[in-house]
């Protein structure tokens, strides 16, 4: 695939994940792309481990297919959730 496919998959997955996940998530376009790319890696890995899915393998390879976008969005949502847990501020 190539770096452009990774960037495009990252942009699509990151934008969809931010639209689905409730609440405010900071970051601009580069944070969205990075979130989507990391989400594709995480979603692809978890999909392969739990489902043995070819769509999950495509997500970790950066392919632009519907199953790969699905797994990339799931991975990005997981990352948004984890980032929220890490950066949660307590009110004193």
Number of C-alpha atoms within 10 A of each C-alpha: 9 9 9 10 14 23 17 17 26 30 21 19 31 32 18 20 25 20 13 11 14 9 9 9 14 8 10 8 11 13 15 23 22 18 27 34 28 22 30 34 24 23 30 30 21 19 23 19 12 9 11 13 17 13 24 29 23 22 33 24 17 26 21 17 12 12 18 27 28 20 29 37 31 24 29 31 24 17 19 19 13 12 12 14 10 9 8 9 8 5 4 3
